Amino acid sequence: MNAKFLAIVNPAAAGGRCGKLAPAALQRVRQAGMDVDTVVTSRPGQATVLARSAYARGVRNFLAVGGDGTSYEIINGLFPQALTGDRPALGLLPLGTGNSFLRDFSSRGVEHTIEALRNHNHRSCDVIRVRHTSGELFFMNLLSLGFPAEVGELTNRRFKRCGELGYILGVFTRLAGLRHRAFPHRHESSRQWDRRPCLFLSFSNSKFTGGKMMLAPQADATDGFIEYVRWSPVGRLQLLWLFPRLFTGTHINHPLASRAAVRTVELDLPEPVNVLVDGEILRLQCQSIEVLPGALDVWV
């Protein structure tokens, strides 16, 4: 494996805060003994192009300097070619808004990653592949349909600069127009198509989303499974009452919630819908979701 690291920096992450903090963080990585080249993105999607090009040149160690969206773009530059080539390794310098994935392993953020790099600690983590009518994509945090996606769309459009508070503002704003939709799907634990309306569906590889919300408390990024969470329809006042439990993960014990550890999911969506994927909002007509066990080494 090539010992050189490529740090892909998204200076716009966290409303521009990442651009100010990244140089000092990368200097600390170099002081820990890492040989690091740096490239800086200037537009959405560029991290994918940079990672794909670097992988083709033989780079195998990457640092995502930004938030969940930055690591998402890098992963989509590494895959699917990494499935048949050398395994890549990704380190996370969480200087973005959500920084959700790393919270499964530590609350110390940059400090934890630098320590992992210094001690050569990395773990094989799962990646999840989504096939949709226009192609495929890859993620390592979560994909949600329904309420979280609608909240994410509104947050990105109106409250992005508010950081973690922005997601909470999006939740309360979306409550006013709460609606429930059906997202026909089935998985190996229940082969019947589920066409019932719901509050949301979530397919998680890690526990957290939106920063500190524990949407899938039983998810494990190293177990070879997707954590499937479904919430049945719920009224505005009841959802408001349940909202604080999203931060502790105890919402999953409510009778309206159901979960399963699955490897594959089929979807039969009649049209594209808002999809929340690792902090990004896309319009997709998803067809299938599958786990790729241990496909990526992560410096944790």
C-alpha positions as CSV (number, residue, x, y, z in Angstrom):
1,M,0.0,0.0,0.0
2,N,1.3,3.5,-0.9
3,A,2.2,5.2,2.4
4,K,1.5,8.7,1.0
5,F,-1.8,10.2,2.0
6,L,-4.0,12.5,-0.1
7,A,-6.0,14.9,1.9
8,I,-9.1,16.2,0.1
9,V,-10.3,19.4,1.8
10,N,-13.7,20.9,1.4
11,P,-13.2,24.4,2.6
12,A,-16.9,25.2,2.4
13,A,-17.9,22.6,5.0
14,A,-19.5,23.9,8.2
15,G,-20.2,27.2,6.5
16,G,-16.5,27.8,5.7
17,R,-15.2,26.9,9.1
18,C,-13.4,23.9,7.6
19,G,-11.3,26.1,5.3
20,K,-10.0,28.0,8.3
21,L,-9.3,25.0,10.5
22,A,-7.9,22.6,7.9
23,P,-4.3,23.9,7.6
24,A,-3.7,23.5,11.4
25,A,-5.3,20.0,11.5
26,L,-3.2,18.8,8.5
27,Q,0.0,20.2,10.0
28,R,-0.7,18.1,13.1
29,V,-1.1,15.0,10.9
30,R,2.3,15.7,9.3
31,Q,3.8,16.2,12.8
32,A,2.5,12.7,13.6
33,G,4.7,11.4,10.8
34,M,2.3,11.2,7.9
35,D,3.4,12.2,4.4
36,V,0.4,14.2,3.1
37,D,-0.4,15.9,-0.2
38,T,-3.4,18.2,-0.2
39,V,-6.0,19.2,-2.7
40,V,-8.8,21.6,-2.1
41,T,-12.3,21.4,-3.7
42,S,-14.0,24.4,-5.2
43,R,-17.4,22.9,-6.2
44,P,-19.8,20.1,-5.2
45,G,-18.8,16.7,-6.6
46,Q,-15.2,17.6,-7.1
47,A,-14.0,15.4,-4.3
48,T,-15.3,12.4,-6.2
49,V,-13.4,13.3,-9.3
50,L,-10.2,13.9,-7.3
51,A,-10.4,10.6,-5.4
52,R,-11.1,8.6,-8.6
53,S,-8.1,10.1,-10.3
54,A,-5.9,9.6,-7.3
55,Y,-6.9,6.0,-7.0
56,A,-6.2,5.4,-10.6
57,R,-2.7,6.8,-10.0
58,G,-2.0,4.4,-7.2
59,V,-3.0,6.4,-4.1
60,R,-4.6,4.2,-1.5
61,N,-4.6,6.4,1.7
62,F,-7.1,9.2,1.8
63,L,-8.1,11.9,4.3
64,A,-11.5,13.4,4.1
65,V,-11.2,16.9,5.6
66,G,-14.8,18.2,6.0
67,G,-18.1,16.7,6.9
68,D,-20.1,13.6,6.0
69,G,-20.7,15.0,2.5
70,T,-17.0,15.2,1.9
71,S,-16.4,11.5,2.9
72,Y,-19.4,10.5,0.8
73,E,-18.0,12.1,-2.3
74,I,-14.6,10.5,-1.7
75,I,-16.1,7.1,-1.3
76,N,-18.0,7.5,-4.6
77,G,-14.6,8.3,-6.2
78,L,-13.1,5.1,-4.8
79,F,-15.9,2.7,-5.6
80,P,-16.8,0.6,-7.5
81,Q,-13.2,0.3,-8.8
82,A,-11.9,-0.5,-5.3
83,L,-14.0,-3.7,-5.3
84,T,-11.7,-5.3,-7.9
85,G,-8.5,-3.3,-7.1
86,D,-6.4,-2.7,-4.0
87,R,-8.2,-1.8,-0.8
88,P,-8.3,1.9,0.0
89,A,-8.1,3.4,3.5
90,L,-9.9,6.5,4.6
91,G,-9.2,8.8,7.6
92,L,-11.7,11.4,8.7
93,L,-10.7,14.8,9.9
94,P,-14.3,15.9,10.9
95,L,-14.4,19.7,10.4
96,G,-17.9,19.8,8.8
97,T,-21.4,20.1,10.1
98,G,-22.6,16.6,10.9
99,N,-19.4,14.4,11.2
100,S,-21.7,11.5,12.1
101,F,-19.8,8.4,11.1
102,L,-16.8,8.9,13.3
103,R,-19.0,9.2,16.4
104,D,-19.6,5.5,16.3
105,F,-15.9,5.1,17.3
106,S,-15.1,8.3,19.3
107,S,-16.4,11.7,20.3
108,R,-12.9,13.1,20.1
109,G,-13.0,13.9,16.4
110,V,-9.7,15.1,14.9
111,E,-7.8,14.0,18.0
112,H,-9.0,10.5,17.6
113,T,-8.1,10.3,13.9
114,I,-4.6,11.7,14.5
115,E,-4.0,9.2,17.2
116,A,-5.2,6.3,15.0
117,L,-2.9,7.5,12.2
118,R,0.1,7.7,14.6
119,N,-0.6,4.2,16.0
120,H,-1.5,2.7,12.6
121,N,-5.0,1.7,13.8
122,H,-7.6,1.0,11.1
123,R,-10.6,-1.3,10.9
124,S,-12.4,-2.9,8.0
125,C,-15.8,-1.2,7.7
126,D,-18.8,-1.9,5.5
127,V,-19.8,0.1,2.5
128,I,-23.4,0.1,1.2
129,R,-24.2,0.2,-2.5
130,V,-27.5,1.7,-3.8
131,R,-28.7,0.9,-7.3
132,H,-31.1,3.4,-8.8
133,T,-32.6,4.1,-12.2
134,S,-29.7,6.3,-13.3
135,G,-26.8,4.2,-11.9
136,E,-25.4,3.4,-8.5
137,L,-23.8,5.2,-5.5
138,F,-22.0,4.2,-2.3
139,F,-22.3,5.4,1.3
140,M,-21.0,4.5,4.7
141,N,-23.4,6.4,7.1
142,L,-27.0,6.1,6.2
143,L,-29.7,6.5,3.6
144,S,-33.2,7.7,4.6
145,L,-36.5,8.2,2.9
146,G,-39.4,10.2,4.3
147,F,-39.3,12.6,7.2
148,P,-35.5,12.8,7.6
149,A,-35.0,13.4,3.9
150,E,-37.6,16.1,3.8
151,V,-36.0,17.7,6.9
152,G,-32.6,17.4,5.2
153,E,-33.8,19.0,2.0
154,L,-35.2,22.0,3.9
155,T,-32.1,22.2,6.2
156,N,-29.7,22.3,3.2
157,R,-31.8,24.9,1.5
158,R,-32.5,27.2,4.4
159,F,-30.6,26.4,7.6
160,K,-27.2,25.0,6.4
161,R,-25.2,27.8,8.0
162,C,-26.7,27.0,11.4
163,G,-24.7,23.8,11.8
164,E,-26.2,21.1,14.0
165,L,-28.9,23.6,15.1
166,G,-30.0,23.8,11.5
167,Y,-31.2,20.2,11.4
168,I,-33.3,20.8,14.5
169,L,-34.8,23.9,12.9
170,G,-35.6,21.8,9.9
171,V,-37.4,19.2,12.0
172,F,-39.7,21.8,13.6
173,T,-40.4,23.5,10.3
174,R,-41.3,20.2,8.6
175,L,-43.6,19.3,11.5
176,A,-46.0,21.9,10.3
177,G,-46.5,20.1,7.0
178,L,-46.1,16.5,8.2
179,R,-47.2,13.8,5.8
180,H,-46.7,10.1,5.5
181,R,-45.8,8.3,2.3
182,A,-45.4,4.7,1.1
183,F,-42.0,3.6,-0.1
184,P,-42.7,0.0,-1.3
185,H,-39.8,-2.3,-0.3
186,R,-38.9,-5.7,1.0
187,H,-35.9,-7.4,2.5
188,E,-34.8,-10.9,3.3
189,S,-36.3,-10.8,6.8
190,S,-39.8,-10.2,5.3
191,R,-40.2,-11.2,1.7
192,Q,-43.6,-9.6,1.4
193,W,-43.7,-6.1,-0.2
194,D,-44.4,-3.4,2.4
195,R,-46.5,-0.8,0.8
196,R,-47.8,0.9,3.9
197,P,-47.4,4.6,4.5
198,C,-44.7,5.4,7.1
199,L,-43.0,8.4,8.8
200,F,-39.6,7.3,7.4
201,L,-37.4,4.4,6.3
202,S,-33.7,4.4,7.2
203,F,-31.0,2.1,6.0
204,S,-28.0,2.7,8.3
205,N,-24.4,1.5,8.4
206,S,-23.6,3.6,11.6
207,K,-25.6,4.8,14.5
208,F,-25.6,8.6,14.1
209,T,-27.0,11.1,11.7
210,G,-27.3,14.9,11.7
211,G,-24.4,15.1,14.1
212,K,-25.7,13.6,17.4
213,M,-29.0,12.0,16.5
214,M,-28.8,8.2,17.1
215,L,-31.3,7.2,14.4
216,A,-30.1,3.6,14.3
217,P,-28.7,2.7,17.8
218,Q,-28.1,-0.9,16.9
219,A,-26.1,-0.3,13.7
220,D,-22.5,-1.5,13.5
221,A,-20.3,-0.4,10.6
222,T,-18.2,-3.5,10.9
223,D,-20.8,-6.3,11.2
224,G,-21.7,-7.0,7.5
225,F,-25.3,-5.8,7.9
226,I,-27.6,-2.9,7.1
227,E,-29.6,-1.6,10.0
228,Y,-33.2,-1.2,8.7
229,V,-35.4,1.1,10.7
230,R,-39.1,1.9,9.9
231,W,-41.4,4.2,11.7
232,S,-45.2,3.9,11.3
233,P,-47.2,7.1,10.9
234,V,-47.3,9.4,13.9
235,G,-49.1,12.6,14.8
236,R,-47.3,16.0,15.1
237,L,-47.6,16.2,18.9
238,Q,-46.5,12.7,19.4
239,L,-43.5,13.1,17.1
240,L,-42.6,16.3,19.0
241,W,-42.8,14.4,22.3
242,L,-40.6,11.6,20.8
243,F,-38.0,13.9,19.2
244,P,-35.6,14.1,22.2
245,R,-35.4,10.3,22.2
246,L,-33.7,10.4,18.8
247,F,-30.6,11.7,20.6
248,T,-30.5,8.7,23.0
249,G,-31.6,6.0,20.6
250,T,-34.5,5.0,22.9
251,H,-37.0,5.9,20.1
252,I,-36.4,2.4,18.7
253,N,-38.2,0.9,21.6
254,H,-41.5,2.6,20.8
255,P,-44.3,0.3,19.4
256,L,-44.4,2.4,16.2
257,A,-40.8,1.6,15.4
258,S,-39.4,-1.6,13.9
259,R,-35.9,-2.7,13.0
260,A,-34.0,-5.6,11.4
261,A,-30.4,-6.4,10.5
262,V,-30.5,-7.2,6.7
263,R,-28.0,-7.6,3.9
264,T,-30.2,-6.6,0.9
265,V,-33.3,-4.5,0.3
266,E,-35.4,-4.2,-2.8
267,L,-37.4,-1.0,-3.5
268,D,-40.3,-0.4,-6.0
269,L,-40.6,3.3,-6.0
270,P,-42.9,4.7,-8.7
271,E,-40.9,7.9,-9.1
272,P,-37.8,9.7,-7.8
273,V,-38.1,11.0,-4.2
274,N,-35.9,13.0,-1.9
275,V,-33.2,10.8,-0.4
276,L,-30.9,11.7,2.4
277,V,-27.5,10.0,1.9
278,D,-24.6,10.8,4.3
279,G,-25.8,14.4,4.7
280,E,-26.5,15.0,1.0
281,I,-30.0,15.3,-0.5
282,L,-30.6,13.7,-3.9
283,R,-33.6,12.9,-6.0
284,L,-33.4,9.2,-6.7
285,Q,-35.7,6.3,-7.8
286,C,-33.9,3.7,-5.7
287,Q,-34.1,0.0,-6.8
288,S,-31.9,-1.9,-4.4
289,I,-29.6,-1.5,-1.4
290,E,-26.9,-4.0,-0.5
291,V,-24.0,-4.2,2.0
292,L,-20.4,-4.7,0.9
293,P,-18.9,-6.2,4.0
294,G,-15.5,-4.8,5.1
295,A,-14.9,-3.1,1.7
296,L,-13.1,-0.1,3.2
297,D,-10.4,0.4,5.8
298,V,-11.1,3.4,8.0
299,W,-8.5,4.9,10.3
300,V,-10.1,4.7,13.7
